[in-house]
């Protein structure tokens, strides 16, 4: 499997690795499937996480590699959640909704506390990440976004946008140029998906009671 971490080609002076390219293309497909509320979004994200894990591990970016391990676990949980919630939408698909203000506060609080905690870990063990703050921010932001997606919350798209803001420059700085290019595409896809989920949540008519699986 060493070919996965070998150079595929050079683009605008940036060296593109096979694992970086394949993992991110699959990730884009997973996000597109998420916009369509397809259950296949989760196994595709799982596969993307496995491939990107090999990419970051080979580059000794422990924080980014650790993020992919969490992505794999959350993808499995999200897959289970959506299987439970299948058929709850008016059209027989996964129901989507806006989070309650309490849920939003919990998401923001978890993001803030999680970023501080993970950054502190990276500062305590510098070998885990050479850029602790942005690495911690992306790590936690990704988990928050996937959790919100698993719960069918429209806010998961906002979380991905916030991850993109830091993810683009960080990936270019770390030598993962293809990830940086793909993060730009993620931004466009996120805006498209956000509009779709927003409209569907409005059409639902009745809010989902807090605590009911989405």
DRENDO-1510 file (C-alpha; in Angstrom, 1 decimal, always signed):
<recs>
REC; n; res; u; v; w
REC; 1; UNK; +0.0; +0.0; +0.0 .
REC; 2; UNK; +3.0; +2.3; -0.1 .
REC; 3; UNK; +1.8; +3.6; -3.5 .
REC; 4; UNK; -1.0; +5.4; -1.6 .
REC; 5; UNK; +1.5; +7.8; +0.0 .
REC; 6; UNK; +3.6; +8.3; -3.2 .
REC; 7; UNK; +3.4; +11.3; -5.4 .
REC; 8; UNK; +0.6; +11.3; -8.0 .
REC; 9; UNK; +1.5; +14.5; -9.8 .
REC; 10; UNK; +2.5; +18.1; -9.4 .
REC; 11; UNK; -0.1; +20.9; -9.6 .
REC; 12; UNK; +0.9; +24.6; -9.5 .
REC; 13; UNK; +4.2; +23.6; -7.9 .
REC; 14; UNK; +2.5; +21.5; -5.2 .
REC; 15; UNK; +3.2; +17.8; -4.9 .
REC; 16; UNK; -0.1; +15.8; -4.8 .
REC; 17; UNK; -0.1; +12.4; -3.0 .
REC; 18; UNK; -2.4; +9.6; -4.1 .
REC; 19; UNK; -3.8; +9.1; -0.6 .
REC; 20; UNK; -4.5; +12.8; -0.2 .
REC; 21; UNK; -6.2; +13.0; -3.6 .
REC; 22; UNK; -8.3; +9.8; -3.3 .
REC; 23; UNK; -9.3; +10.3; +0.3 .
REC; 24; UNK; -10.5; +13.8; -0.3 .
REC; 25; UNK; -12.4; +13.0; -3.5 .
REC; 26; UNK; -14.2; +10.2; -1.7 .
REC; 27; UNK; -14.9; +12.7; +1.1 .
REC; 28; UNK; -16.5; +15.1; -1.4 .
REC; 29; UNK; -18.7; +12.3; -2.6 .
REC; 30; UNK; -19.7; +11.5; +1.0 .
REC; 31; UNK; -20.7; +15.2; +1.6 .
REC; 32; UNK; -22.7; +15.2; -1.6 .
REC; 33; UNK; -24.6; +12.1; -0.5 .
REC; 34; UNK; -25.2; +13.9; +2.8 .
REC; 35; UNK; -26.9; +16.7; +1.0 .
REC; 36; UNK; -29.2; +14.1; -0.5 .
REC; 37; UNK; -29.7; +12.6; +2.9 .
REC; 38; UNK; -28.5; +9.3; +1.6 .
REC; 39; UNK; -27.5; +6.6; +4.1 .
REC; 40; UNK; -24.5; +5.9; +1.9 .
REC; 41; UNK; -23.0; +9.2; +3.1 .
REC; 42; UNK; -21.7; +7.4; +6.1 .
REC; 43; UNK; -19.8; +4.3; +4.7 .
REC; 44; UNK; -18.3; +6.7; +2.1 .
REC; 45; UNK; -17.1; +9.1; +4.8 .
REC; 46; UNK; -15.8; +6.0; +6.7 .
REC; 47; UNK; -13.7; +4.9; +3.7 .
REC; 48; UNK; -12.4; +8.5; +3.2 .
REC; 49; UNK; -11.3; +8.6; +6.9 .
REC; 50; UNK; -9.4; +5.3; +6.5 .
REC; 51; UNK; -7.5; +6.5; +3.4 .
REC; 52; UNK; -6.7; +9.9; +4.9 .
REC; 53; UNK; -5.5; +8.2; +8.1 .
REC; 54; UNK; -2.8; +6.6; +6.1 .
REC; 55; UNK; -1.9; +9.9; +4.5 .
REC; 56; UNK; -1.5; +11.9; +7.7 .
REC; 57; UNK; +0.1; +9.0; +9.6 .
REC; 58; UNK; +2.8; +8.7; +6.9 .
REC; 59; UNK; +3.5; +12.5; +7.2 .
REC; 60; UNK; +3.8; +12.1; +11.0 .
REC; 61; UNK; +0.8; +14.5; +11.6 .
REC; 62; UNK; -0.5; +12.7; +14.6 .
REC; 63; UNK; -3.2; +15.3; +15.3 .
REC; 64; UNK; -4.7; +15.0; +11.8 .
REC; 65; UNK; -4.3; +11.2; +11.9 .
REC; 66; UNK; -6.1; +11.1; +15.2 .
REC; 67; UNK; -8.9; +13.2; +13.8 .
REC; 68; UNK; -9.4; +10.6; +11.1 .
REC; 69; UNK; -9.7; +7.9; +13.8 .
REC; 70; UNK; -12.4; +9.9; +15.4 .
REC; 71; UNK; -14.0; +10.5; +12.0 .
REC; 72; UNK; -14.2; +6.7; +11.5 .
REC; 73; UNK; -15.8; +6.2; +14.9 .
REC; 74; UNK; -18.3; +9.0; +14.4 .
REC; 75; UNK; -19.1; +7.8; +10.9 .
REC; 76; UNK; -20.0; +4.3; +12.3 .
REC; 77; UNK; -22.2; +6.0; +14.9 .
REC; 78; UNK; -23.8; +8.3; +12.3 .
REC; 79; UNK; -24.5; +5.3; +10.1 .
REC; 80; UNK; -26.3; +3.6; +13.0 .
REC; 81; UNK; -28.2; +6.8; +13.8 .
REC; 82; UNK; -29.5; +7.3; +10.3 .
REC; 83; UNK; -30.5; +3.6; +10.0 .
REC; 84; UNK; -32.6; +4.2; +13.2 .
REC; 85; UNK; -34.1; +7.4; +11.8 .
REC; 86; UNK; -34.8; +6.2; +8.3 .
REC; 87; UNK; -38.3; +7.1; +7.1 .
REC; 88; UNK; -38.9; +9.9; +9.6 .
REC; 89; UNK; -39.1; +12.6; +6.9 .
REC; 90; UNK; -42.4; +13.4; +5.1 .
REC; 91; UNK; -41.0; +11.9; +1.9 .
REC; 92; UNK; -39.9; +8.7; +3.8 .
REC; 93; UNK; -36.3; +9.8; +4.1 .
REC; 94; UNK; -34.1; +11.1; +6.9 .
REC; 95; UNK; -35.8; +14.0; +8.7 .
REC; 96; UNK; -33.8; +17.2; +9.0 .
REC; 97; UNK; -34.3; +20.1; +11.4 .
REC; 98; UNK; -32.8; +23.2; +13.0 .
REC; 99; UNK; -31.2; +22.6; +16.4 .
REC; 100; UNK; -32.9; +24.1; +19.4 .
REC; 101; UNK; -31.2; +27.0; +21.1 .
REC; 102; UNK; -30.1; +24.7; +23.9 .
REC; 103; UNK; -28.5; +22.3; +21.4 .
REC; 104; UNK; -26.8; +25.2; +19.7 .
REC; 105; UNK; -25.3; +26.4; +23.0 .
REC; 106; UNK; -24.1; +22.8; +23.7 .
REC; 107; UNK; -22.5; +22.5; +20.3 .
REC; 108; UNK; -20.7; +25.9; +20.7 .
REC; 109; UNK; -19.7; +25.1; +24.2 .
REC; 110; UNK; -18.4; +21.6; +23.3 .
REC; 111; UNK; -16.5; +23.1; +20.4 .
REC; 112; UNK; -14.8; +25.7; +22.6 .
REC; 113; UNK; -14.0; +23.4; +25.5 .
REC; 114; UNK; -12.9; +20.6; +23.1 .
REC; 115; UNK; -10.6; +22.9; +21.2 .
REC; 116; UNK; -9.0; +24.1; +24.4 .
REC; 117; UNK; -8.5; +20.6; +25.7 .
REC; 118; UNK; -7.1; +19.1; +22.5 .
REC; 119; UNK; -4.8; +22.1; +22.0 .
REC; 120; UNK; -3.6; +21.7; +25.5 .
REC; 121; UNK; -2.8; +18.0; +24.8 .
REC; 122; UNK; -0.9; +19.0; +21.6 .
REC; 123; UNK; +1.1; +21.6; +23.5 .
REC; 124; UNK; +1.9; +19.1; +26.2 .
REC; 125; UNK; +3.0; +16.6; +23.6 .
REC; 126; UNK; +4.5; +18.6; +20.7 .
REC; 127; UNK; +5.1; +15.5; +18.7 .
REC; 128; UNK; +1.4; +15.1; +18.1 .
REC; 129; UNK; +1.1; +18.4; +16.2 .
REC; 130; UNK; +3.5; +21.1; +15.0 .
REC; 131; UNK; +0.6; +23.6; +14.7 .
REC; 132; UNK; -1.6; +22.9; +17.9 .
REC; 133; UNK; -4.3; +25.5; +17.7 .
REC; 134; UNK; -5.5; +25.1; +14.1 .
REC; 135; UNK; -5.0; +21.4; +14.3 .
REC; 136; UNK; -7.2; +21.2; +17.4 .
REC; 137; UNK; -9.8; +23.5; +15.9 .
REC; 138; UNK; -10.2; +21.4; +12.8 .
REC; 139; UNK; -10.2; +18.1; +14.9 .
REC; 140; UNK; -13.0; +19.3; +17.2 .
REC; 141; UNK; -14.9; +21.1; +14.4 .
REC; 142; UNK; -15.0; +18.0; +12.3 .
REC; 143; UNK; -16.4; +15.9; +15.2 .
REC; 144; UNK; -19.0; +18.6; +16.0 .
REC; 145; UNK; -20.1; +18.7; +12.3 .
REC; 146; UNK; -20.4; +15.0; +12.0 .
REC; 147; UNK; -22.3; +14.7; +15.3 .
REC; 148; UNK; -24.8; +17.4; +14.1 .
REC; 149; UNK; -25.1; +15.6; +10.7 .
REC; 150; UNK; -25.9; +12.3; +12.5 .
REC; 151; UNK; -28.6; +14.1; +14.5 .
REC; 152; UNK; -30.1; +15.6; +11.3 .
REC; 153; UNK; -29.3; +19.2; +12.3 .
REC; 154; UNK; -29.0; +21.9; +9.6 .
REC; 155; UNK; -26.3; +23.5; +11.7 .
REC; 156; UNK; -23.8; +20.8; +10.6 .
REC; 157; UNK; -23.3; +22.7; +7.4 .
REC; 158; UNK; -22.4; +25.9; +9.4 .
REC; 159; UNK; -19.9; +23.8; +11.3 .
REC; 160; UNK; -18.2; +22.6; +8.1 .
REC; 161; UNK; -17.9; +26.1; +6.8 .
REC; 162; UNK; -16.1; +27.1; +10.0 .
REC; 163; UNK; -13.8; +24.2; +9.6 .
REC; 164; UNK; -13.1; +25.2; +6.0 .
REC; 165; UNK; -12.0; +28.7; +7.0 .
REC; 166; UNK; -8.9; +27.2; +8.8 .
REC; 167; UNK; -8.6; +24.0; +6.9 .
REC; 168; UNK; -7.7; +25.6; +3.6 .
REC; 169; UNK; -4.5; +27.4; +4.7 .
REC; 170; UNK; -3.5; +24.7; +7.1 .
REC; 171; UNK; -3.5; +22.0; +4.5 .
REC; 172; UNK; -1.4; +24.1; +2.1 .
REC; 173; UNK; +1.0; +24.8; +4.9 .
REC; 174; UNK; +1.3; +21.0; +5.8 .
REC; 175; UNK; +2.0; +20.1; +2.2 .
REC; 176; UNK; -1.4; +18.6; +1.5 .
REC; 177; UNK; -2.2; +20.8; -1.5 .
REC; 178; UNK; -5.0; +18.6; -2.8 .
REC; 179; UNK; -6.7; +18.8; +0.6 .
REC; 180; UNK; -6.5; +22.6; +0.3 .
REC; 181; UNK; -8.0; +22.6; -3.1 .
REC; 182; UNK; -10.8; +20.2; -2.1 .
REC; 183; UNK; -11.6; +22.3; +1.0 .
REC; 184; UNK; -12.4; +25.1; -1.4 .
REC; 185; UNK; -14.8; +22.8; -3.2 .
REC; 186; UNK; -16.2; +21.7; +0.2 .
REC; 187; UNK; -17.1; +25.3; +0.8 .
REC; 188; UNK; -19.2; +25.5; -2.4 .
REC; 189; UNK; -20.8; +22.1; -1.7 .
REC; 190; UNK; -21.6; +23.1; +1.9 .
REC; 191; UNK; -23.4; +26.2; +0.7 .
REC; 192; UNK; -25.4; +24.1; -1.7 .
REC; 193; UNK; -26.3; +21.5; +0.9 .
REC; 194; UNK; -27.1; +24.1; +3.5 .
REC; 195; UNK; -29.7; +25.6; +1.2 .
REC; 196; UNK; -31.3; +22.2; +0.5 .
REC; 197; UNK; -31.5; +21.2; +4.2 .
REC; 198; UNK; -32.7; +24.7; +5.2 .
REC; 199; UNK; -35.6; +24.5; +2.7 .
REC; 200; UNK; -36.5; +20.9; +3.7 .
REC; 201; UNK; -36.5; +21.8; +7.4 .
REC; 202; UNK; -39.0; +24.6; +6.6 .
REC; 203; UNK; -41.2; +22.3; +4.7 .
REC; 204; UNK; -41.4; +19.9; +7.6 .
REC; 205; UNK; -43.9; +22.2; +9.3 .
REC; 206; UNK; -43.6; +20.8; +12.8 .
REC; 207; UNK; -40.3; +20.9; +14.8 .
REC; 208; UNK; -38.9; +17.7; +16.1 .
REC; 209; UNK; -39.1; +17.4; +19.8 .
REC; 210; UNK; -35.7; +17.6; +21.6 .
REC; 211; UNK; -34.2; +14.2; +22.3 .
REC; 212; UNK; -36.0; +12.4; +19.4 .
REC; 213; UNK; -33.4; +10.8; +17.0 .
REC; 214; UNK; -33.2; +12.6; +13.7 .
</recs>
